[in-house]
Amino acid sequence: MSMRFTKRSKVATIIGASVLLWGLAAAPAFAEGGWNSSLNNAGPGFSSRWWTDNNYDANSTRALFASCQGGTNANYTVQRVNLNLWRDNGVFPDHNHGVTTSYCNGTWASWGRMTSVGSYKWTVGDMYVNYYGAGDYAWISNGRVTVPSLTTQY
């Protein structure tokens, strides 16, 4: 059985396919999931909540800290915070997917796309701080940070 296309139906098919492809290309890329939270006086090792990434999309796993402040009674300002990404590895130690840095200025800190389906969390690491009056910044591993608003997407 053969199908016959008229010139008119070929043009309509091409236009319809083109509209469909342009519509898909123009569609925004939404993350599979995400959540909003805050930190109060969090130190190195502080853990976010766990979330499950089912790898439904190709979006990066990322975190955004709108701003950072020193923790309770801190004598420094916080400019950057290192964040480690972990995947639950069952009875074995969690798998570290690396460190990224939040610049505490409303820009995304990204680990890239996670291709392994699983449960993930990030933990607070070292902080880049300026002690009041010192004028110089330094990385410290025993600081505390308060973040009034943060977003995690995956």
N, C-alpha and C positions, 0 to 999 in steps of 0.2 A: 504494500500500500504506500503510495507516494503522496506527499503533501504538496499542494500548489500554493504558492504565495503570489499575490498580485503585488505590483509595485507599491500600491498604497499600504498594504498590510506589512510589507518589509519596512517601510519608512516608519510606520506606527510602532513596530516592534523595536526598531533601533532607538527611536525617541523614548519609548517606555523604559528600555534597558538603561539608557543614558540617565534619565531622571532618577531611576532607582539607584544607580551607582553614585551619582552626585549627592543624593539624599543620604546615602550611607557615609560618604566621605565627609559630609558637612555635620554629621551627628557628633555632639560633644562626647568626649571620653570620660565617663563617670567611673569612679573607683568602685570596686566591689563592695566595700564597706568602709566604715570609719567611726570615730567617736571624738567627743570633745571632753576636756577635763581641765584640771589645774593641779599645780604642785604647791605644797606648803612646807617649807623647811626640809626639802628632800636632799639627802646626801648620796654619795657614791654607793652604788648597789641598789638604790631604790628601784623598785620594779613597777612598771605599768601593769595594767590588767592584761590578761591573755585574750587573744582574739584568734579566730580561725580564718585563714585565707584558703579558699577552695580553688584558687587559680582560675576563676571564671573570666578574667580579663588580663590584659597585658600591662596594667598600670603598676607604677612603682609603689613600694612600701615607703612611707615618708611621715615625718613629723614636723609640725610647725609650732614654735614657741613665739607668741606675740611679743613678749618682753620677758626679761629676767631680772630679779632682784636678789640681793643677798638674803640668806635665811635669817631667822630670828637672831637678833643681837649681832649680826655680821658687821664687821668693820671693813667691808669691801663691796665693790659693785661687780656684778657678773656680766661679762660680755659674751661668752660662749660656753656651751655645755656639750661634752661628748656623750653620745648615746650609743649603746651596744644593742644589736638586734639578736634575739635568741629564738630558736625553734625547739619546741618540746621534742625530746628524743626518747620518750618512754622511760624505761628503767635505766637507760644510759644517760650520761651527762648531756645537758642541753647543747645543741649545736650553735656556735657563735657565727652569725652571718656578717660580722664586721662592725666597725664603728663609723659613725658619721657625726658631723658637728652641727649643732643648732647655733646659729649666730644671734639668737634672741632678738631678732628684729623683724619678725613676720615673714621670713623667707623659709622655704621648705628645706629640710635636711633629709636626704634620700639615700636609701640603701639599694635602689634599683628594683627590678622586678623579681619577686620570689617565685620560682617555678616549682617548688616543692609544696604540695598541699600539706597543711599542718597548722598547729597552734603556735602563735608567736607572741612575744612581748619585747619591749625595750627596757634597758636599765640605764640609770644615770651613771656617768663616769666622771672623769676629771673635769674641772672647770677652769676657765681662763678669767682671772679676776684682777681688779685694780684695788689695792689697799688704799684706803682714804689717806690722802696726803703723800703717798709714795710716788705717784705719777707714773709708775711702770706697771705693766701687766705681767702676770706670771701664771703658769698652770699649777693648780693645786689638786691634791687627791683627797683632801679632807674637808672640802667646802660644803656649804648648804645653799640651796637655791629655792626661791619662791617664783612660780610662774602662774600669774593670774588666769591666763587663758592659753590652752594648747589644743591642737588638733592632730589626730593620727588618722591616716588613710592607708588603705591596702587594696 
